[in-house]
């Protein structure tokens, strides 16, 4: 998720303050790897000067060239649409965008958006459609911009933290207290660059207050109540639950999304119905929950 620069400074210094990197070397390495964007463009010099109002974002992996991206029909369910944006119901099993380390030809949500835009005769620009991201196995609401102008407006809302997101998660155990704010800095795992770690919570329903990679999953692991079905951040208890009840997928769902559309300036609240994996897990565990 992007953030807006409030004072002039070097890019690597800003990353140390805003993105909880464990060291300057780590921040600089991410810059050199092309994982940092300023105003939508990749910047590869740590000493680059930021100006007040610049939008900075950290991407999990370098995007592939647009020329390599072939539209693919993923039969998205559209939860909301207007001339500026749309919200799709993201299925499990698809990364949001192509990146380094993925299999050649692997289809992503971005491929599906390219197909959807072609079908709707909307101009497709890979760099100005994704407003935020969800993990590969996470399901639920994903907001998509239709135009570069809408993309800028929506990204600013995320940067200003005016967008409200609520997740549903099936976790191992019962957190106590049942409602809390988890305040723990997140950065890259020292031994595995594809993972995140805490440096230094609501039950299975929680609102994401920031936007770090794997944030919900890492924070729930930090309080020892990891998401059931999480192969990366699970513990012995969550694995036992998954094995006992034959739960094979991540039980994390981007349930609700509230934002202002650039089209009409009005606030829209979107809800994604639970997909089969989480519905099945809730049923098998005989869990009742208050919507």
Secondary structure, 3 states (H helix, E strand, C coil): CCEECCCCEEHHHHHHHHCCCCCHHHHHHHHHCCCEEECCEECCCCCCEECCCCEEEECCCCCCCHHHCCCCCCCCEEEEECCCEEEEEECCCCCCCCCCCCCCCCCCHHHHHHHHHHHHCCCCCHHHCECCCCCCCCEEEEEEECCHHHHHHHHHHHHCCCCEEEEEECECCCCCCCCCCCCCCEEECCCCCCCEEECCCCCCEEECCCCCCCHHHHHHHHCCCCECCCCCCCCHHHHHHHHHCCCCCCCEEEEEEEEECCCCCCEEEEECCCCHHHHHHHHHCCCCCCC
